[in-house]
Amino acid sequence: LRCPEEANLKAPEAVLDVHLGYIRAGAELIETNTFGANRAKLAQYFLEDEFERINNAAVKLAREAREISGKEVFIAGSIGPGGEYAEQARVLEGRGVELFFVETFADLDDLEAAVAALRSVSSLPIVTLMSFDSAGDTLAGVSAAKAAARLHTLDVAAFGANHGAGPTAALRALSEMQV
């Protein structure tokens, strides 16, 4: 596979198994395998023409996992940095996601632009997640406190931290993000 998102087309059973594993472990929410499934990132792997198929298949697989499990789980459309946010959100919502995870952002301006783009095409809940280093800053130098102050003014259901320098860094950032 050229990228993880290509698995939606070339290894759907593997994606389905991952979703089912999370559900069996007690997850109440699963994310579509679409973090890097925007045209710009897919173009790096010569997959930009597969944009809609990859995103459609991702939602279909998540919904199928929910149906197979028989459990009530939410399906979040995963959107990572650096893409055409409105286009991807439109496709994900059209296939049936119930909220968006706009995640692993380091640049606050880019995150704000992503939220605005999503809001231009959707009223679904948005959860935003930023990545922080051990000092509580993003790679772009934004402190967790500053991020929280700006994110608090946006139309998002929740905001928080993910990835970055690990769980300790994320917990530190989360404590600094309390408003």
Buried (B, 14 or more C-beta within 10 A) or exposed (E): EEBBBBBBBEEBEEBBEBBBEBBEEEBEBBBBBBBBBBBEBBEEBEBBEBBBBBBBBBBBBBBBBBEEBEBEBBBBBBBBBEBEBBBBBBBBBBBBBEBBBBBBBBBBEBBBEBBEBBBEBBEBBBBBBBBBBEEBBBEBEBBBBBBBEBBEEBEBEEBBBBBBBEEEBBEBBBEBBEE
